[in-house]
Amino acid sequence: MSLVLLAISLSIALGVLAFRFAVFALPVMAGIAAFLQIHGGGAGFGLSFLAGLAGAALSVGLVIAILGFARNPFLRLGALGFFAVPAAVAGYALAHGVAKHALDPGVLLTLLCGGCGAVVAVAAMINLNALGEGLLDP
């Protein structure tokens, strides 16, 4: 019985951790792309790692700069959407990986995974908007 409770609690903890990581899918994606590009060009691991960190920081910094200086709400929404689309894909994949063993493939599984992707995308938009307002307010 205690192993079942341990498995359930670890599954919940990993779900929360994966949700936290899915919110930051764009910086991870940009960092990995920069790492692979620099490493594929013949640079060493250390320089490629620094390029990956710089790519991730630049992606977050660009969106925060747009949120801080743009007054057009559509431009701000576009920047938040640019950040939220990879988070939605990660949330969909997270829910699909967990729920595909419990549900038959079909409409219900697709709706559940789509809802989870939407929740993660909205959470990413809320977190980034709060971060942008907190950093750039005087």
Residue, then its C-alpha position, 0 to 999 in steps of 0.5 A: m500500500s505504501l508503494v502505491l501512495l509513494a508512486i501517486s505522490l511522485s507522479i503528482a510531484l513530477g507533474v507539477l515539475a513538468f508543468r513548471f518546465a513546460v511554462f518555459a518551453l520557448p527559452v529551452m527550445a531557443g537554448i537547445a537550437a543555439f547549442l546545436q547550431i554552434h556545436g554543429g559549426g565545430a565549436g567545443f562543448g563549453l562555447s556551445f553551452l554558453a551560446g545556448l544560455a545566451g539564446a535562452a536569455l535573449s529569447v526571454g529578454l526580447v519578449i520582456a522588452i516588447l512587453g515593457f516598451a510596447r503600448n499596442p495591446f496587439l503587439r503585447l499579445g503577440a509577444l505573449g503568444f510567441f512565448a505561449v505556443p511552445a508552452a501549449v505544445a509541451g502541455y499537450a505532450l505532457a498530458h498525452g504522455v500521462a493520459k494515453h495509458a488511461l484513456d482510449p485514443g479518440v475525442l476525449l483524449t484529444l480534448l483532455c490534452g488540448g485543455c491541458g495545453a491551453v492551461v499551460a499556455v495561459a499559465a505561461m502568458i500570466n507568468l511572463n506578463a507578471l515577470g515583465e511588469g515586475l522587472l520594468d516597473p519603476 
